[in-house]
Amino acid sequence: MTNRIKEFRVKLGLTQEELAKKVNVRRETIVFLEKNKYNPSLRLAFDLAQILNVSVEELFSFEDEK
Amino acid sequence: MKRIVLMGVIILMVVATVYLWISNSGLSEGEGPFLGIIALILVFAGFLLIRRIKSWKAGEPQEDELTKKMMVRTAALSYYISLYLWVFLLYIQDRVTFDKDRLIGIGIVGMAVIFALSWLFYHFRGVPND
């Protein structure tokens, strides 16, 4: 799973710390998400999409690893 | 805050126990490296404590879904590897003359080292897929 969190965050002029506070996670979690080292829960995915003003489908894309 | 205090108390208890151990019986032969490993574990615990304090000061949650998931994965991996450690210790117990107390001590310190290494593994690798 890949995501465009960094792209949309920068567009909105948010820092990792600000985004982390808005979705109530640690800054480290945002770092891990942006590096694709962690797949968020559905709840966090929806929260992120809401804060970044995009849909979940725009924010995350899934490629089957076969 | 409660967890920060708890972690601090545990670190202090370990330091006090090591101090009592050394002041009462002194260091016997071969216990130097053992002490070094305990010191390394304390440094690791101190590092985790500082991280928590920084998060608390920054107004971040000290735990979130990533830290919880990382802890669960770390615990599972370190438990699995620790089983092999104990099997190995039981195997060498019959072949090398070992004091029972020392064997248990090596096992416990070994488990702590395995936990720290497992945590570092997931910290650098991440937890990308379920």
N, CA and C atoms of all chains as a GROMACS GRO file, in nm:
protein
  588
    1MET      N    1   0.085  -0.119   0.000
    1MET     CA    2   0.000   0.000   0.000
    1MET      C    3   0.089   0.125   0.000
    2THR      N    4   0.058   0.218  -0.089
    2THR     CA    5   0.133   0.344  -0.091
    2THR      C    6   0.036   0.459  -0.060
    3ASN      N    7   0.094   0.571  -0.022
    3ASN     CA    8   0.007   0.684   0.010
    3ASN      C    9   0.067   0.816  -0.037
    4ARG      N   10  -0.018   0.919  -0.040
    4ARG     CA   11   0.025   1.052  -0.084
    4ARG      C   12   0.010   1.153   0.030
    5ILE      N   13   0.031   1.104   0.151
    5ILE     CA   14   0.012   1.191   0.269
    5ILE      C   15   0.105   1.313   0.263
    6LYS      N   16   0.232   1.287   0.233
    6LYS     CA   17   0.330   1.396   0.232
    6LYS      C   18   0.289   1.504   0.129
    7GLU      N   19   0.249   1.457   0.012
    7GLU     CA   20   0.211   1.549  -0.096
    7GLU      C   21   0.096   1.642  -0.052
    8PHE      N   22  -0.010   1.583   0.004
    8PHE     CA   23  -0.126   1.664   0.045
    8PHE      C   24  -0.095   1.747   0.169
    9ARG      N   25  -0.010   1.694   0.257
    9ARG     CA   26   0.027   1.770   0.378
    9ARG      C   27   0.104   1.896   0.339
   10VAL      N   28   0.200   1.880   0.248
   10VAL     CA   29   0.279   1.995   0.205
   10VAL      C   30   0.189   2.097   0.133
   11LYS      N   31   0.094   2.046   0.054
   11LYS     CA   32   0.001   2.135  -0.017
   11LYS      C   33  -0.074   2.224   0.080
   12LEU      N   34  -0.112   2.168   0.193
   12LEU     CA   35  -0.188   2.244   0.294
   12LEU      C   36  -0.096   2.325   0.387
   13GLY      N   37   0.035   2.309   0.367
   13GLY     CA   38   0.131   2.383   0.449
   13GLY      C   39   0.136   2.336   0.593
   14LEU      N   40   0.108   2.208   0.613
   14LEU     CA   41   0.112   2.152   0.750
   14LEU      C   42   0.247   2.086   0.775
   15THR      N   43   0.296   2.095   0.897
   15THR     CA   44   0.416   2.019   0.934
   15THR      C   45   0.371   1.881   0.981
   16GLN      N   46   0.466   1.790   0.990
   16GLN     CA   47   0.434   1.654   1.040
   16GLN      C   48   0.376   1.663   1.181
   17GLU      N   49   0.433   1.750   1.260
   17GLU     CA   50   0.388   1.764   1.399
   17GLU      C   51   0.244   1.816   1.406
   18GLU      N   52   0.214   1.913   1.321
   18GLU     CA   53   0.078   1.970   1.320
   18GLU      C   54  -0.024   1.864   1.276
   19LEU      N   55   0.012   1.791   1.172
   19LEU     CA   56  -0.079   1.686   1.124
   19LEU      C   57  -0.100   1.580   1.232
   20ALA      N   58   0.012   1.542   1.297
   20ALA     CA   59   0.005   1.441   1.403
   20ALA      C   60  -0.092   1.485   1.513
   21LYS      N   61  -0.081   1.612   1.552
   21LYS     CA   62  -0.170   1.663   1.658
   21LYS      C   63  -0.316   1.662   1.614
   22LYS      N   64  -0.339   1.695   1.487
   22LYS     CA   65  -0.478   1.700   1.438
   22LYS      C   66  -0.543   1.561   1.437
   23VAL      N   67  -0.464   1.458   1.412
   23VAL     CA   68  -0.523   1.323   1.407
   23VAL      C   69  -0.492   1.243   1.535
   24ASN      N   70  -0.434   1.313   1.633
   24ASN     CA   71  -0.407   1.254   1.764
   24ASN      C   72  -0.316   1.131   1.761
   25VAL      N   73  -0.205   1.144   1.689
   25VAL     CA   74  -0.102   1.038   1.692
   25VAL      C   75   0.032   1.105   1.718
   26ARG      N   76   0.135   1.022   1.735
   26ARG     CA   77   0.270   1.077   1.753
   26ARG      C   78   0.327   1.120   1.618
   27ARG      N   79   0.421   1.216   1.621
   27ARG     CA   80   0.483   1.262   1.496
   27ARG      C   81   0.551   1.144   1.425
   28GLU      N   82   0.607   1.054   1.504
   28GLU     CA   83   0.675   0.937   1.450
   28GLU      C   84   0.583   0.854   1.361
   29THR      N   85   0.456   0.848   1.398
   29THR     CA   86   0.359   0.771   1.319
   29THR      C   87   0.343   0.833   1.180
   30ILE      N   88   0.340   0.966   1.175
   30ILE     CA   89   0.330   1.034   1.045
   30ILE      C   90   0.456   1.005   0.962
   31VAL      N   91   0.572   1.006   1.028
   31VAL     CA   92   0.698   0.976   0.959
   31VAL      C   93   0.692   0.836   0.898
   32PHE      N   94   0.649   0.739   0.979
   32PHE     CA   95   0.639   0.600   0.932
   32PHE      C   96   0.539   0.588   0.816
   33LEU      N   97   0.428   0.660   0.828
   33LEU     CA   98   0.326   0.654   0.721
   33LEU      C   99   0.382   0.710   0.591
   34GLU      N  100   0.450   0.824   0.601
   34GLU     CA  101   0.501   0.888   0.480
   34GLU      C  102   0.611   0.805   0.413
   35LYS      N  103   0.681   0.726   0.493
   35LYS     CA  104   0.786   0.638   0.438
   35LYS      C  105   0.729   0.503   0.395
   36ASN      N  106   0.597   0.488   0.403
   36ASN     CA  107   0.530   0.361   0.372
   36ASN      C  108   0.581   0.245   0.458
   37LYS      N  109   0.616   0.277   0.582
   37LYS     CA  110   0.664   0.172   0.673
   37LYS      C  111   0.552   0.126   0.766
   38TYR      N  112   0.434   0.181   0.747
   38TYR     CA  113   0.323   0.144   0.833
   38TYR      C  114   0.191   0.168   0.760
   39ASN      N  115   0.100   0.072   0.770
   39ASN     CA  116  -0.034   0.090   0.714
   39ASN      C  117  -0.129   0.128   0.827
   40PRO      N  118  -0.198   0.241   0.813
   40PRO     CA  119  -0.281   0.288   0.924
   40PRO      C  120  -0.409   0.206   0.941
   41SER      N  121  -0.472   0.223   1.056
   41SER     CA  122  -0.603   0.162   1.077
   41SER      C  123  -0.703   0.238   0.991
   42LEU      N  124  -0.820   0.180   0.972
   42LEU     CA  125  -0.925   0.247   0.894
   42LEU      C  126  -0.961   0.382   0.956
   43ARG      N  127  -0.969   0.384   1.088
   43ARG     CA  128  -1.004   0.506   1.161
   43ARG      C  129  -0.903   0.618   1.129
   44LEU      N  130  -0.774   0.584   1.138
   44LEU     CA  131  -0.670   0.684   1.114
   44LEU      C  132  -0.669   0.726   0.967
   45ALA      N  133  -0.693   0.630   0.876
   45ALA     CA  134  -0.697   0.661   0.733
   45ALA      C  135  -0.808   0.762   0.704
   46PHE      N  136  -0.924   0.742   0.764
   46PHE     CA  137  -1.037   0.834   0.742
   46PHE      C  138  -1.008   0.970   0.806
   47ASP      N  139  -0.948   0.968   0.925
   47ASP     CA  140  -0.913   1.095   0.992
   47ASP      C  141  -0.815   1.176   0.906
   48LEU      N  142  -0.715   1.106   0.854
   48LEU     CA  143  -0.614   1.173   0.770
   48LEU      C  144  -0.679   1.233   0.645
   49ALA      N  145  -0.766   1.152   0.582
   49ALA     CA  146  -0.833   1.199   0.460
   49ALA      C  147  -0.918   1.324   0.490
   50GLN      N  148  -0.984   1.321   0.604
   50GLN     CA  149  -1.069   1.434   0.642
   50GLN      C  150  -0.986   1.562   0.666
   51ILE      N  151  -0.878   1.547   0.738
   51ILE     CA  152  -0.792   1.662   0.769
   51ILE      C  153  -0.727   1.716   0.641
   52LEU      N  154  -0.688   1.625   0.551
   52LEU     CA  155  -0.618   1.668   0.429
   52LEU      C  156  -0.716   1.704   0.316
   53ASN      N  157  -0.844   1.699   0.345
   53ASN     CA  158  -0.950   1.737   0.248
   53ASN      C  159  -0.946   1.656   0.119
   54VAL      N  160  -0.921   1.528   0.130
   54VAL     CA  161  -0.924   1.441   0.012
   54VAL      C  162  -1.000   1.313   0.049
   55SER      N  163  -1.026   1.232  -0.052
   55SER     CA  164  -1.092   1.104  -0.020
   55SER      C  165  -0.985   1.000   0.016
   56VAL      N  166  -1.030   0.896   0.083
   56VAL     CA  167  -0.938   0.788   0.122
   56VAL      C  168  -0.875   0.726  -0.003
   57GLU      N  169  -0.956   0.715  -0.111
   57GLU     CA  170  -0.905   0.654  -0.235
   57GLU      C  171  -0.794   0.738  -0.298
   58GLU      N  172  -0.807   0.870  -0.282
   58GLU     CA  173  -0.702   0.958  -0.336
   58GLU      C  174  -0.574   0.949  -0.252
   59LEU      N  175  -0.594   0.930  -0.124
   59LEU     CA  176  -0.482   0.931  -0.031
   59LEU      C  177  -0.404   0.799  -0.032
   60PHE      N  178  -0.476   0.690  -0.042
   60PHE     CA  179  -0.410   0.559  -0.038
   60PHE      C  180  -0.437   0.482  -0.166
   61SER      N  181  -0.335   0.410  -0.211
   61SER     CA  182  -0.358   0.322  -0.326
   61SER      C  183  -0.299   0.185  -0.293
   62PHE      N  184  -0.370   0.085  -0.337
   62PHE     CA  185  -0.331  -0.051  -0.305
   62PHE      C  186  -0.291  -0.127  -0.430
   63GLU      N  187  -0.173  -0.187  -0.424
   63GLU     CA  188  -0.130  -0.273  -0.536
   63GLU      C  189  -0.114  -0.414  -0.482
   64ASP      N  190  -0.176  -0.508  -0.549
   64ASP     CA  191  -0.170  -0.647  -0.506
   64ASP      C  192  -0.027  -0.699  -0.520
   65GLU      N  193   0.028  -0.753  -0.409
   65GLU     CA  194   0.166  -0.803  -0.413
   65GLU      C  195   0.168  -0.951  -0.448
   66LYS      N  196   0.143  -0.985  -0.575
   66LYS     CA  197   0.142  -1.127  -0.613
   66LYS      C  198   0.267  -1.162  -0.691
   67MET      N  199   0.136   1.010   3.181
   67MET     CA  200   0.221   1.046   3.295
   67MET      C  201   0.244   0.926   3.387
   68LYS      N  202   0.134   0.849   3.407
   68LYS     CA  203   0.143   0.733   3.495
   68LYS      C  204   0.250   0.634   3.445
   69ARG      N  205   0.250   0.614   3.313
   69ARG     CA  206   0.346   0.520   3.254
   69ARG      C  207   0.489   0.571   3.264
   70ILE      N  208   0.507   0.703   3.253
   70ILE     CA  209   0.641   0.761   3.266
   70ILE      C  210   0.694   0.734   3.406
   71VAL      N  211   0.609   0.758   3.506
   71VAL     CA  212   0.650   0.735   3.645
   71VAL      C  213   0.681   0.588   3.666
   72LEU      N  214   0.595   0.501   3.612
   72LEU     CA  215   0.614   0.357   3.627
   72LEU      C  216   0.748   0.313   3.566
   73MET      N  217   0.777   0.363   3.446
   73MET     CA  218   0.904   0.328   3.381
   73MET      C  219   1.022   0.376   3.462
   74GLY      N  220   1.011   0.500   3.513
   74GLY     CA  221   1.118   0.557   3.595
   74GLY      C  222   1.141   0.474   3.720
   75VAL      N  223   1.031   0.430   3.782
   75VAL     CA  224   1.042   0.350   3.905
   75VAL      C  225   1.110   0.216   3.874
   76ILE      N  226   1.073   0.154   3.762
   76ILE     CA  227   1.133   0.025   3.725
   76ILE      C  228   1.284   0.041   3.701
   77ILE      N  229   1.322   0.148   3.629
   77ILE     CA  230   1.465   0.172   3.603
   77ILE      C  231   1.539   0.191   3.736
   78LEU      N  232   1.481   0.270   3.824
   78LEU     CA  233   1.544   0.293   3.955
   78LEU      C  234   1.558   0.164   4.034
   79MET      N  235   1.454   0.079   4.026
   79MET     CA  236   1.458  -0.049   4.098
   79MET      C  237   1.571  -0.138   4.045
   80VAL      N  238   1.587  -0.139   3.912
   80VAL     CA  239   1.694  -0.221   3.853
   80VAL      C  240   1.830  -0.168   3.897
   81VAL      N  241   1.845  -0.034   3.892
   81VAL     CA  242   1.972   0.027   3.933
   81VAL      C  243   2.001  -0.007   4.080
   82ALA      N  244   1.897   0.004   4.166
   82ALA     CA  245   1.914  -0.025   4.309
   82ALA      C  246   1.952  -0.171   4.330
   83THR      N  247   1.887  -0.261   4.254
   83THR     CA  248   1.916  -0.404   4.268
   83THR      C  249   2.060  -0.434   4.229
   84VAL      N  250   2.105  -0.375   4.117
   84VAL     CA  251   2.243  -0.397   4.072
   84VAL      C  252   2.340  -0.341   4.175
   85TYR      N  253   2.307  -0.225   4.231
   85TYR     CA  254   2.394  -0.164   4.332
   85TYR      C  255   2.405  -0.255   4.455
   86LEU      N  256   2.291  -0.307   4.500
   86LEU     CA  257   2.291  -0.395   4.618
   86LEU      C  258   2.370  -0.522   4.590
   87TRP      N  259   2.351  -0.574   4.469
   87TRP     CA  260   2.420  -0.698   4.427
   87TRP      C  261   2.572  -0.677   4.432
   88ILE      N  262   2.618  -0.565   4.374
   88ILE     CA  263   2.763  -0.540   4.370
   88ILE      C  264   2.818  -0.506   4.509
   89SER      N  265   2.743  -0.425   4.584
   89SER     CA  266   2.795  -0.385   4.715
   89SER      C  267   2.794  -0.500   4.816
   90ASN      N  268   2.702  -0.595   4.799
   90ASN     CA  269   2.696  -0.708   4.894
   90ASN      C  270   2.796  -0.818   4.862
   91SER      N  271   2.798  -0.859   4.735
   91SER     CA  272   2.882  -0.974   4.703
   91SER      C  273   3.000  -0.939   4.611
   92GLY      N  274   3.003  -0.818   4.560
   92GLY     CA  275   3.112  -0.780   4.469
   92GLY      C  276   3.100  -0.851   4.336
   93LEU      N  277   3.186  -0.812   4.244
   93LEU     CA  278   3.182  -0.876   4.112
   93LEU      C  279   3.276  -0.996   4.110
   94SER      N  280   3.222  -1.113   4.082
   94SER     CA  281   3.311  -1.229   4.071
   94SER      C  282   3.352  -1.246   3.924
   95GLU      N  283   3.436  -1.343   3.901
   95GLU     CA  284   3.492  -1.362   3.768
   95GLU      C  285   3.383  -1.390   3.663
   96GLY      N  286   3.391  -1.325   3.554
   96GLY     CA  287   3.296  -1.348   3.445
   96GLY      C  288   3.168  -1.269   3.455
   97GLU      N  289   3.154  -1.188   3.561
   97GLU     CA  290   3.030  -1.111   3.578
   97GLU      C  291   3.040  -0.971   3.517
   98GLY      N  292   3.160  -0.933   3.474
   98GLY     CA  293   3.180  -0.801   3.413
   98GLY      C  294   3.095  -0.781   3.288
   99PRO      N  295   3.105  -0.874   3.190
   99PRO     CA  296   3.024  -0.858   3.069
   99PRO      C  297   2.873  -0.856   3.099
  100PHE      N  298   2.836  -0.936   3.200
  100PHE     CA  299   2.698  -0.944   3.244
  100PHE      C  300   2.647  -0.806   3.287
  101LEU      N  301   2.734  -0.739   3.363
  101LEU     CA  302   2.703  -0.604   3.412
  101LEU      C  303   2.694  -0.506   3.294
  102GLY      N  304   2.782  -0.525   3.198
  102GLY     CA  305   2.782  -0.440   3.079
  102GLY      C  306   2.650  -0.451   3.003
  103ILE      N  307   2.601  -0.574   2.992
  103ILE     CA  308   2.475  -0.596   2.920
  103ILE      C  309   2.359  -0.530   2.997
  104ILE      N  310   2.362  -0.543   3.130
  104ILE     CA  311   2.257  -0.479   3.211
  104ILE      C  312   2.263  -0.327   3.190
  105ALA      N  313   2.385  -0.273   3.184
  105ALA     CA  314   2.400  -0.128   3.163
  105ALA      C  315   2.342  -0.089   3.027
  106LEU      N  316   2.367  -0.172   2.926
  106LEU     CA  317   2.313  -0.145   2.792
  106LEU      C  318   2.160  -0.144   2.793
  107ILE      N  319   2.101  -0.240   2.865
  107ILE     CA  320   1.955  -0.248   2.875
  107ILE      C  321   1.901  -0.123   2.945
  108LEU      N  322   1.975  -0.079   3.048
  108LEU     CA  323   1.931   0.041   3.120
  108LEU      C  324   1.938   0.164   3.029
  109VAL      N  325   2.042   0.169   2.944
  109VAL     CA  326   2.053   0.281   2.850
  109VAL      C  327   1.934   0.278   2.755
  110PHE      N  328   1.898   0.159   2.708
  110PHE     CA  329   1.784   0.144   2.617
  110PHE      C  330   1.654   0.188   2.686
  111ALA      N  331   1.637   0.144   2.811
  111ALA     CA  332   1.516   0.183   2.886
  111ALA      C  333   1.514   0.334   2.908
  112GLY      N  334   1.631   0.392   2.936
  112GLY     CA  335   1.641   0.536   2.954
  112GLY      C  336   1.603   0.610   2.827
  113PHE      N  337   1.647   0.555   2.713
  113PHE     CA  338   1.614   0.614   2.583
  113PHE      C  339   1.462   0.614   2.561
  114LEU      N  340   1.397   0.502   2.594
  114LEU     CA  341   1.251   0.493   2.579
  114LEU      C  342   1.181   0.592   2.673
  115LEU      N  343   1.236   0.605   2.794
  115LEU     CA  344   1.178   0.698   2.892
  115LEU      C  345   1.188   0.842   2.842
  116ILE      N  346   1.304   0.878   2.786
  116ILE     CA  347   1.323   1.015   2.735
  116ILE      C  348   1.226   1.042   2.619
  117ARG      N  349   1.206   0.942   2.533
  117ARG     CA  350   1.110   0.957   2.422
  117ARG      C  351   0.970   0.987   2.474
  118ARG      N  352   0.933   0.913   2.578
  118ARG     CA  353   0.799   0.932   2.637
  118ARG      C  354   0.786   1.071   2.699
  119ILE      N  355   0.892   1.114   2.768
  119ILE     CA  356   0.887   1.246   2.832
  119ILE      C  357   0.876   1.355   2.724
  120LYS      N  358   0.953   1.339   2.615
  120LYS     CA  359   0.948   1.437   2.505
  120LYS      C  360   0.807   1.445   2.447
  121SER      N  361   0.745   1.328   2.424
  121SER     CA  362   0.609   1.324   2.370
  121SER      C  363   0.511   1.392   2.465
  122TRP      N  364   0.529   1.364   2.592
  122TRP     CA  365   0.440   1.422   2.693
  122TRP      C  366   0.453   1.574   2.694
  123LYS      N  367   0.579   1.624   2.686
  123LYS     CA  368   0.602   1.768   2.684
  123LYS      C  369   0.548   1.833   2.558
  124ALA      N  370   0.556   1.760   2.445
  124ALA     CA  371   0.509   1.814   2.317
  124ALA      C  372   0.357   1.806   2.303
  125GLY      N  373   0.292   1.746   2.401
  125GLY     CA  374   0.146   1.734   2.398
  125GLY      C  375   0.097   1.622   2.307
  126GLU      N  376   0.189   1.535   2.267
  126GLU     CA  377   0.150   1.419   2.183
  126GLU      C  378   0.104   1.306   2.273
  127PRO      N  379   0.024   1.215   2.218
  127PRO     CA  380  -0.008   1.096   2.299
  127PRO      C  381   0.121   1.013   2.316
  128GLN      N  382   0.140   0.958   2.435
  128GLN     CA  383   0.261   0.876   2.457
  128GLN      C  384   0.251   0.744   2.384
  129GLU      N  385   0.129   0.701   2.362
  129GLU     CA  386   0.105   0.576   2.290
  129GLU      C  387   0.002   0.602   2.184
  130ASP      N  388   0.020   0.546   2.066
  130ASP     CA  389  -0.083   0.551   1.964
  130ASP      C  390  -0.088   0.415   1.895
  131GLU      N  391  -0.164   0.407   1.785
  131GLU     CA  392  -0.181   0.273   1.725
  131GLU      C  393  -0.049   0.214   1.674
  132LEU      N  394   0.044   0.300   1.629
  132LEU     CA  395   0.172   0.247   1.581
  132LEU      C  396   0.256   0.191   1.696
  133THR      N  397   0.267   0.266   1.804
  133THR     CA  398   0.350   0.218   1.916
  133THR      C  399   0.290   0.090   1.976
  134LYS      N  400   0.155   0.085   1.981
  134LYS     CA  401   0.091  -0.035   2.036
  134LYS      C  402   0.118  -0.156   1.946
  135LYS      N  403   0.102  -0.133   1.815
  135LYS     CA  404   0.125  -0.244   1.721
  135LYS      C  405   0.270  -0.290   1.726
  136MET      N  406   0.361  -0.191   1.736
  136MET     CA  407   0.504  -0.225   1.741
  136MET      C  408   0.536  -0.306   1.867
  137MET      N  409   0.473  -0.270   1.978
  137MET     CA  410   0.496  -0.342   2.102
  137MET      C  411   0.444  -0.486   2.093
  138VAL      N  412   0.326  -0.501   2.032
  138VAL     CA  413   0.268  -0.636   2.018
  138VAL      C  414   0.359  -0.723   1.931
  139ARG      N  415   0.404  -0.666   1.818
  139ARG     CA  416   0.493  -0.741   1.728
  139ARG      C  417   0.625  -0.774   1.798
  140THR      N  418   0.679  -0.675   1.870
  140THR     CA  419   0.806  -0.695   1.941
  140THR      C  420   0.792  -0.806   2.045
  141ALA      N  421   0.682  -0.801   2.120
  141ALA     CA  422   0.660  -0.902   2.224
  141ALA      C  423   0.649  -1.041   2.162
  142ALA      N  424   0.577  -1.051   2.050
  142ALA     CA  425   0.558  -1.182   1.986
  142ALA      C  426   0.691  -1.236   1.934
  143LEU      N  427   0.767  -1.150   1.866
  143LEU     CA  428   0.895  -1.195   1.810
  143LEU      C  429   0.994  -1.231   1.920
  144SER      N  430   1.002  -1.146   2.023
  144SER     CA  431   1.101  -1.172   2.128
  144SER      C  432   1.063  -1.297   2.209
  145TYR      N  433   0.934  -1.322   2.225
  145TYR     CA  434   0.891  -1.445   2.295
  145TYR      C  435   0.936  -1.568   2.216
  146TYR      N  436   0.915  -1.562   2.088
  146TYR     CA  437   0.950  -1.674   2.000
  146TYR      C  438   1.102  -1.701   2.004
  147ILE      N  439   1.182  -1.593   1.995
  147ILE     CA  440   1.328  -1.612   1.996
  147ILE      C  441   1.374  -1.656   2.135
  148SER      N  442   1.308  -1.604   2.240
  148SER     CA  443   1.347  -1.639   2.378
  148SER      C  444   1.331  -1.789   2.405
  149LEU      N  445   1.231  -1.850   2.341
  149LEU     CA  446   1.213  -1.995   2.359
  149LEU      C  447   1.338  -2.068   2.314
  150TYR      N  448   1.395  -2.023   2.202
  150TYR     CA  449   1.518  -2.085   2.152
  150TYR      C  450   1.635  -2.060   2.247
  151LEU      N  451   1.636  -1.940   2.307
  151LEU     CA  452   1.742  -1.907   2.402
  151LEU      C  453   1.740  -2.005   2.520
  152TRP      N  454   1.617  -2.031   2.574
  152TRP     CA  455   1.606  -2.121   2.690
  152TRP      C  456   1.640  -2.265   2.651
  153VAL      N  457   1.599  -2.304   2.533
  153VAL     CA  458   1.634  -2.441   2.486
  153VAL      C  459   1.785  -2.453   2.476
  154PHE      N  460   1.849  -2.348   2.423
  154PHE     CA  461   1.994  -2.347   2.409
  154PHE      C  462   2.061  -2.352   2.546
  155LEU      N  463   2.009  -2.274   2.641
  155LEU     CA  464   2.068  -2.274   2.775
  155LEU      C  465   2.052  -2.410   2.843
  156LEU      N  466   1.937  -2.474   2.822
  156LEU     CA  467   1.918  -2.607   2.880
  156LEU      C  468   2.013  -2.708   2.816
  157TYR      N  469   2.037  -2.687   2.687
  157TYR     CA  470   2.128  -2.777   2.614
  157TYR      C  471   2.271  -2.764   2.668
  158ILE      N  472   2.318  -2.638   2.685
  158ILE     CA  473   2.457  -2.623   2.731
  158ILE      C  474   2.473  -2.647   2.881
  159GLN      N  475   2.360  -2.645   2.953
  159GLN     CA  476   2.367  -2.670   3.098
  159GLN      C  477   2.429  -2.807   3.128
  160ASP      N  478   2.396  -2.905   3.044
  160ASP     CA  479   2.448  -3.041   3.066
  160ASP      C  480   2.594  -3.055   3.023
  161ARG      N  481   2.639  -2.961   2.942
  161ARG     CA  482   2.775  -2.975   2.886
  161ARG      C  483   2.878  -2.884   2.951
  162VAL      N  484   2.830  -2.772   3.006
  162VAL     CA  485   2.922  -2.677   3.070
  162VAL      C  486   2.881  -2.667   3.217
  163THR      N  487   2.980  -2.657   3.306
  163THR     CA  488   2.946  -2.642   3.446
  163THR      C  489   2.891  -2.502   3.469
  164PHE      N  490   2.766  -2.498   3.509
  164PHE     CA  491   2.698  -2.370   3.526
  164PHE      C  492   2.629  -2.365   3.660
  165ASP      N  493   2.647  -2.253   3.727
  165ASP     CA  494   2.572  -2.230   3.849
  165ASP      C  495   2.426  -2.200   3.808
  166LYS      N  496   2.330  -2.260   3.880
  166LYS     CA  497   2.189  -2.245   3.841
  166LYS      C  498   2.145  -2.097   3.842
  167ASP      N  499   2.191  -2.022   3.945
  167ASP     CA  500   2.154  -1.880   3.955
  167ASP      C  501   2.205  -1.803   3.834
  168ARG      N  502   2.328  -1.837   3.795
  168ARG     CA  503   2.386  -1.766   3.681
  168ARG      C  504   2.310  -1.799   3.552
  169LEU      N  505   2.270  -1.925   3.541
  169LEU     CA  506   2.194  -1.968   3.422
  169LEU      C  507   2.062  -1.889   3.411
  170ILE      N  508   1.993  -1.878   3.524
  170ILE     CA  509   1.866  -1.803   3.523
  170ILE      C  510   1.893  -1.655   3.492
  171GLY      N  511   2.003  -1.603   3.551
  171GLY     CA  512   2.041  -1.463   3.525
  171GLY      C  513   2.068  -1.439   3.378
  172ILE      N  514   2.144  -1.531   3.317
  172ILE     CA  515   2.175  -1.517   3.174
  172ILE      C  516   2.046  -1.522   3.092
  173GLY      N  517   1.955  -1.613   3.132
  173GLY     CA  518   1.826  -1.626   3.061
  173GLY      C  519   1.745  -1.498   3.067
  174ILE      N  520   1.738  -1.438   3.186
  174ILE     CA  521   1.656  -1.316   3.202
  174ILE      C  522   1.719  -1.198   3.127
  175VAL      N  523   1.851  -1.183   3.144
  175VAL     CA  524   1.918  -1.073   3.073
  175VAL      C  525   1.910  -1.096   2.922
  176GLY      N  526   1.924  -1.222   2.881
  176GLY     CA  527   1.913  -1.256   2.738
  176GLY      C  528   1.777  -1.219   2.683
  177MET      N  529   1.672  -1.247   2.759
  177MET     CA  530   1.537  -1.212   2.715
  177MET      C  531   1.522  -1.061   2.698
  178ALA      N  532   1.581  -0.986   2.792
  178ALA     CA  533   1.573  -0.839   2.783
  178ALA      C  534   1.647  -0.790   2.658
  179VAL      N  535   1.764  -0.851   2.632
  179VAL     CA  536   1.842  -0.812   2.513
  179VAL      C  537   1.764  -0.844   2.386
  180ILE      N  538   1.703  -0.962   2.384
  180ILE     CA  539   1.624  -1.003   2.266
  180ILE      C  540   1.506  -0.906   2.244
  181PHE      N  541   1.443  -0.865   2.354
  181PHE     CA  542   1.332  -0.772   2.342
  181PHE      C  543   1.379  -0.639   2.282
  182ALA      N  544   1.493  -0.590   2.334
  182ALA     CA  545   1.546  -0.462   2.284
  182ALA      C  546   1.581  -0.473   2.136
  183LEU      N  547   1.645  -0.583   2.098
  183LEU     CA  548   1.684  -0.601   1.958
  183LEU      C  549   1.561  -0.614   1.868
  184SER      N  550   1.458  -0.685   1.916
  184SER     CA  551   1.335  -0.700   1.837
  184SER      C  552   1.268  -0.564   1.816
  185TRP      N  553   1.269  -0.483   1.922
  185TRP     CA  554   1.210  -0.349   1.912
  185TRP      C  555   1.285  -0.266   1.807
  186LEU      N  556   1.419  -0.274   1.814
  186LEU     CA  557   1.500  -0.199   1.717
  186LEU      C  558   1.472  -0.249   1.575
  187PHE      N  559   1.456  -0.381   1.561
  187PHE     CA  560   1.428  -0.439   1.429
  187PHE      C  561   1.300  -0.380   1.371
  188TYR      N  562   1.193  -0.378   1.449
  188TYR     CA  563   1.066  -0.325   1.398
  188TYR      C  564   1.072  -0.173   1.383
  189HIS      N  565   1.153  -0.109   1.468
  189HIS     CA  566   1.162   0.036   1.458
  189HIS      C  567   1.226   0.077   1.326
  190PHE      N  568   1.328   0.004   1.284
  190PHE     CA  569   1.395   0.039   1.158
  190PHE      C  570   1.322  -0.018   1.036
  191ARG      N  571   1.264  -0.136   1.051
  191ARG     CA  572   1.196  -0.199   0.938
  191ARG      C  573   1.055  -0.143   0.918
  192GLY      N  574   0.993  -0.104   1.029
  192GLY     CA  575   0.854  -0.061   1.022
  192GLY      C  576   0.761  -0.180   1.031
  193VAL      N  577   0.629  -0.152   1.030
  193VAL     CA  578   0.530  -0.260   1.034
  193VAL      C  579   0.435  -0.240   0.917
  194PRO      N  580   0.484  -0.262   0.794
  194PRO     CA  581   0.405  -0.223   0.677
  194PRO      C  582   0.280  -0.305   0.650
  195ASN      N  583   0.282  -0.435   0.673
  195ASN     CA  584   0.166  -0.516   0.634
  195ASN      C  585   0.121  -0.611   0.742
  196ASP      N  586  -0.007  -0.634   0.748
  196ASP     CA  587  -0.061  -0.732   0.842
  196ASP      C  588  -0.082  -0.865   0.774
   0.00000   0.00000   0.00000
